[in-house]
Each structure stands twice: as structure tokens, then as C-alpha cells.
């Protein structure tokens, strides 16, 4: 839960682009299809009547593990965020299922906002990386966010209007 100051307004919340989780979800689909590919070979065994119940039990455990892994991927994807308010920028970094780190700095400390569009796919799907440099030695960055130009413009507009 983020603690906002009184009268502070959230202007934008940046999550990762959906394409950043696509590779992980393809891996989960592969894991889900693996027992279905093995099933005909197990059923063709001479001892299928004895082995089939064991195969279904192991497959159930396999699907449970795959579901748990998919849930962990989703939590990491969904809970990573860069929150831009009218006073601060908060970087929420989810590390695993139970640990998250929240870093923040005031907009007055922003010195530079850099966006990077790393490749053709990023250009095609309109996502990129944002790095924000502060007056200290701290850099905040979030990778693979949709519409990084809009976030950059918002941060710079707020900064110029505060002066």
C-alpha cells in the first residue's frame, strides 16, 4: 500500500507492457502441454493399468507446480510499478512473492528523464525503458513500459510547472 501525502494526486501508474510476460506465459503453456504429449506413450505401455494412476497423480502435481510458477510470474509482472504523482515518483519493485521494495523521490530532484526504445518490436508495440536521474546519485528505472514518451512528457511538464 502506498502512503500518499494529504492532497497528493496520482497522475499515472506505469506497469510493464504485456509483451514482457509473453515469454514466461509461453513457457507455462509448454509446461502445461508436456503431460498431454507424454500421455499416449504412457497409455501404450503394457503395464498401463498400473502406471496410469501414478501418471495422473504426477501430472496433477506437475500442473500444480506450473500454476504456482504462473502465479509467481503474474505477481512479479503486475506489482512492479512506477507511480507518478503531482509531488513524487515512487518506484515499486516486486522481488519474488513476498518481498517488495518501494523507493521514492520528490519531483524537484529530477534532473533528467531518459527513454530508450531498445528494438524494432518495442517500436512496433510502443513500449520502452525509462530512466530517471535525480539530484543525488540515484537512478530510477523501469523496463518495458507502455508509452514511455507520455510518462517522460508528464514528468517534465510537472517539473517545469513547479518552478
C-alpha positions as CSV (number, residue, x, y, z in Angstrom):
1,X,0.0,0.0,0.0
2,X,1.3,3.4,-0.9
3,X,1.1,6.2,1.6
4,X,0.2,9.4,-0.2
5,X,0.6,12.8,1.3
6,X,-2.6,14.9,2.0
7,X,-3.9,16.4,-1.2
8,X,-1.4,14.4,-3.3
9,X,-2.9,13.1,-6.6
10,X,-1.8,10.1,-8.6
11,X,-1.3,11.1,-12.2
12,X,0.0,7.9,-13.8
13,X,0.8,4.4,-12.9
14,X,3.2,2.6,-15.2
15,X,3.2,-1.2,-15.3
16,X,5.3,-3.4,-17.6
17,X,4.0,-3.9,-21.1
18,X,2.1,-7.2,-21.7
19,X,4.8,-8.3,-24.1
20,X,7.3,-8.6,-21.2
21,X,5.4,-11.5,-19.7
22,X,4.7,-13.2,-23.0
23,X,7.8,-15.4,-23.0
24,X,7.1,-16.6,-19.5
25,X,3.5,-17.5,-20.4
26,X,4.6,-19.4,-23.4
27,X,6.9,-21.4,-21.1
28,X,3.9,-22.1,-18.8
29,X,1.9,-23.3,-21.8
30,X,4.7,-25.6,-22.8
31,X,4.8,-27.0,-19.2
32,X,1.0,-27.5,-19.4
33,X,1.2,-29.4,-22.7
34,X,4.0,-31.6,-21.7
35,X,1.9,-34.2,-19.7
36,X,-0.6,-34.3,-22.6
37,X,2.3,-35.2,-25.0
38,X,3.6,-37.9,-22.7
39,X,0.1,-39.4,-22.0
40,X,-0.2,-41.5,-25.3
41,X,3.2,-43.1,-24.6
42,X,2.3,-44.0,-21.1
43,X,-1.1,-45.4,-22.2
44,X,0.7,-47.6,-24.8
45,X,2.8,-49.3,-22.2
46,X,2.0,-53.0,-21.4
47,X,1.6,-52.1,-17.7
48,X,-0.6,-49.1,-18.4
49,X,-3.3,-50.2,-16.0
50,X,-0.7,-50.0,-13.2
51,X,1.2,-46.9,-14.3
52,X,-1.7,-44.7,-15.5
53,X,-3.0,-43.8,-12.0
54,X,0.6,-42.9,-10.9
55,X,1.0,-40.8,-14.1
56,X,-2.2,-38.9,-13.4
57,X,-1.1,-38.2,-9.8
58,X,2.3,-36.9,-11.0
59,X,0.6,-34.9,-13.7
60,X,-1.6,-33.3,-11.1
61,X,1.5,-32.3,-9.1
62,X,3.1,-31.0,-12.3
63,X,0.1,-28.8,-13.1
64,X,0.0,-27.5,-9.5
65,X,3.7,-26.5,-9.8
66,X,3.1,-24.9,-13.2
67,X,0.2,-23.0,-11.8
68,X,2.2,-21.8,-8.9
69,X,5.0,-20.7,-11.3
70,X,2.5,-18.8,-13.5
71,X,1.1,-17.1,-10.4
72,X,4.6,-16.0,-9.3
73,X,5.3,-14.7,-12.8
74,X,2.0,-12.7,-12.8
75,X,2.6,-11.3,-9.3
76,X,6.1,-10.1,-10.4
77,X,4.7,-8.6,-13.6
78,X,1.6,-6.9,-12.1
79,X,3.1,-5.5,-8.9
80,X,6.1,-3.8,-10.4
81,X,5.1,-0.2,-11.0
82,X,6.3,3.4,-11.3
83,X,3.8,5.7,-9.7
84,X,3.9,9.4,-10.8
85,X,2.1,11.8,-8.5
86,X,1.9,15.6,-8.6
87,X,4.7,15.7,-6.0
88,X,6.7,12.5,-6.1
89,X,7.8,9.5,-8.1
90,X,7.5,6.1,-6.4
91,X,9.2,3.0,-7.8
92,X,7.6,-0.2,-6.5
93,X,9.8,-3.3,-7.3
94,X,8.4,-6.7,-6.5
95,X,11.1,-9.3,-5.8
96,X,9.5,-12.7,-5.5
97,X,6.2,-13.4,-3.9
98,X,6.6,-11.8,-0.5
99,X,9.3,-9.1,-0.9
100,X,8.9,-5.7,-2.4
101,X,10.9,-2.5,-2.3
102,X,9.4,1.0,-2.6
103,X,11.7,3.8,-3.4
104,X,10.7,7.4,-3.8
105,X,11.9,10.9,-4.6
106,X,10.4,14.3,-5.0
107,X,9.9,15.8,-8.4
108,X,12.1,18.8,-7.5
109,X,15.1,16.4,-7.5
110,X,14.5,15.2,-11.1
111,X,17.4,16.2,-13.3
112,X,17.0,14.0,-16.4
113,X,14.4,11.7,-17.8
114,X,15.7,9.3,-20.5
115,X,13.7,6.9,-22.5
116,X,15.1,4.1,-24.6
117,X,13.3,2.1,-27.3
118,X,15.5,-0.9,-27.5
119,X,14.5,-2.7,-30.7
120,X,12.0,-3.0,-33.6
121,X,9.5,-4.9,-31.5
122,X,9.5,-2.2,-28.9
123,X,8.9,0.4,-31.7
124,X,6.1,-1.7,-33.1
125,X,4.3,-2.2,-29.8
126,X,5.0,1.2,-28.4
127,X,7.0,0.3,-25.2
128,X,10.4,1.2,-23.9
129,X,12.6,1.8,-20.8
130,X,12.5,4.9,-18.7
131,X,15.5,6.0,-16.6
132,X,15.1,9.0,-14.2
133,X,18.2,10.7,-12.8
134,X,17.9,12.6,-9.5
135,X,20.0,15.3,-7.9
136,X,21.6,12.6,-5.8
137,X,23.4,9.6,-7.3
138,X,20.2,7.6,-7.5
139,X,18.8,6.4,-10.9
140,X,15.3,5.0,-11.1
141,X,14.4,2.8,-14.0
142,X,11.6,0.6,-15.1
143,X,11.9,-1.5,-18.2
144,X,9.3,-2.4,-20.8
145,X,6.6,0.2,-20.0
146,X,3.9,1.2,-22.5
147,X,4.0,4.7,-23.9
148,X,7.3,5.9,-22.3
149,X,7.1,9.2,-24.2
150,X,3.8,10.1,-22.4
151,X,5.4,9.4,-19.0
152,X,8.5,11.5,-19.9
153,X,6.4,14.4,-21.0
154,X,4.3,14.2,-17.9
155,X,7.3,14.2,-15.6
156,X,8.9,17.1,-17.4
157,X,5.7,19.1,-17.6
158,X,5.1,18.7,-13.8
159,X,8.7,19.7,-13.1
160,X,8.5,22.9,-15.2
161,X,5.2,23.9,-13.7
162,X,6.6,23.6,-10.2
163,X,9.2,26.2,-10.8
